Amino acid sequence: MIYVERKFLKIKVNKAGIFNRLDTIIVRVKNLEASKNWYIDNLSFFPVYSDDESKITVFDLAGTTTLTLWQFDENDATNKSNHGNTYAVFNCDNAEQVFKSLKKKGVAVNNFTASGDVSLFNFYDPDGNKFEVIEINEKDGEE
C-alpha cells in the first residue's frame, strides 16, 4: 500500500487505485448450464462456485479475478436499460465510503445497497459504461 498526503488529507492508495482489485468480470448468458459447459469444454475453465437460485457460476482464472456467468431473467435479454451484458466488478474494503467519494466527485452512481454479506453499487463512466463495486463482508473466523 502507498500512502499519499495532500494538504491535510492522508489517502490510502493501492495498486488498483481506490479499489483492492478487479474482483470479477460479469458475462450475462441466456442459458447458464449450456454456457457453463461451453466454458469448461472449450476453455478448460474450472468452476469454483455455482448458485442455481441466483443463476450464476464463477470460474477461477488463476489469480484474484474471476469470471462470473450470470443468466438473464426472461425480460433482461431484451431490456436496453441493463447497460450491457459484460461489466467489471471492483472489490473494496468500504463500499459506502467509495460510493460517497465517487458521488462527491460527480461520478454517476446508483443507489448503494447493503444486503447480507455484500454491499454494492454501480457507477458509470462518461460514456455510460457500467462498473460495479462490491464489499464482501467476511464473517468472523472466515478468510
SULKA-V652872 format. One record per residue. N is the residue number from 1. RES is the residue in three letters. PHI is phi in degrees with one decimal (NA if undefined). Layout:
# SULKA-V652872
((N:RES:PHI) (N:RES:PHI))
This chain:
# SULKA-V652872
((1:MET:NA) (2:ILE:-115.8) (3:TYR:-109.7) (4:VAL:-114.6) (5:GLU:-105.0) (6:ARG:-128.8) (7:LYS:52.2) (8:PHE:-104.2) (9:LEU:-113.4) (10:LYS:-104.4) (11:ILE:-112.3) (12:LYS:-84.1) (13:VAL:-123.2) (14:ASN:-127.5) (15:LYS:-64.9) (16:ALA:-110.7) (17:GLY:66.6) (18:ILE:-82.6) (19:PHE:-107.5) (20:ASN:-72.4) (21:ARG:-173.0) (22:LEU:-78.9) (23:ASP:-82.0) (24:THR:-155.3) (25:ILE:-109.8) (26:ILE:-88.6) (27:VAL:-120.9) (28:ARG:-80.9) (29:VAL:-131.4) (30:LYS:-81.8) (31:ASN:-134.1) (32:LEU:-59.6) (33:GLU:-62.3) (34:ALA:-64.3) (35:SER:-67.5) (36:LYS:-58.2) (37:ASN:-63.1) (38:TRP:-62.5) (39:TYR:-66.5) (40:ILE:-71.6) (41:ASP:-70.3) (42:ASN:-95.8) (43:LEU:-112.6) (44:SER:57.7) (45:PHE:-74.2) (46:PHE:-110.6) (47:PRO:-73.7) (48:VAL:-109.1) (49:TYR:-158.9) (50:SER:-139.2) (51:ASP:-139.3) (52:ASP:-64.3) (53:GLU:-66.3) (54:SER:-82.1) (55:LYS:60.6) (56:ILE:-132.5) (57:THR:-135.9) (58:VAL:-112.6) (59:PHE:-109.9) (60:ASP:-76.3) (61:LEU:-111.2) (62:ALA:62.6) (63:GLY:-166.9) (64:THR:-89.0) (65:THR:-100.6) (66:THR:-114.4) (67:LEU:-116.5) (68:THR:-113.1) (69:LEU:-87.4) (70:TRP:-132.5) (71:GLN:-71.9) (72:PHE:-60.6) (73:ASP:-77.4) (74:GLU:-52.2) (75:ASN:-80.7) (76:ASP:-67.0) (77:ALA:-58.8) (78:THR:-109.5) (79:ASN:-87.4) (80:LYS:-69.3) (81:SER:-80.4) (82:ASN:-80.5) (83:HIS:57.0) (84:GLY:92.0) (85:ASN:-99.7) (86:THR:-126.7) (87:TYR:-155.1) (88:ALA:-88.7) (89:VAL:-121.1) (90:PHE:-97.3) (91:ASN:-96.0) (92:CYS:-145.9) (93:ASP:-81.7) (94:ASN:-142.2) (95:ALA:-61.8) (96:GLU:-64.6) (97:GLN:-65.4) (98:VAL:-64.6) (99:PHE:-56.4) (100:LYS:-63.1) (101:SER:-64.0) (102:LEU:-65.4) (103:LYS:-62.1) (104:LYS:-62.4) (105:LYS:-81.1) (106:GLY:87.3) (107:VAL:-74.7) (108:ALA:-69.4) (109:VAL:-129.1) (110:ASN:-102.3) (111:ASN:-65.2) (112:PHE:-69.9) (113:THR:-129.2) (114:ALA:-120.3) (115:SER:-146.7) (116:GLY:61.3) (117:ASP:-91.8) (118:VAL:-131.6) (119:SER:-124.7) (120:LEU:-156.3) (121:PHE:-161.7) (122:ASN:-109.7) (123:PHE:-136.0) (124:TYR:-132.6) (125:ASP:-79.6) (126:PRO:-59.9) (127:ASP:-92.1) (128:GLY:86.3) (129:ASN:-70.4) (130:LYS:-88.1) (131:PHE:-133.5) (132:GLU:-116.1) (133:VAL:-118.9) (134:ILE:-132.8) (135:GLU:-115.5) (136:ILE:-97.2) (137:ASN:-85.2) (138:GLU:-67.9) (139:LYS:-78.7) (140:ASP:-54.0) (141:GLY:90.0) (142:GLU:-103.2) (143:GLU:-128.8))
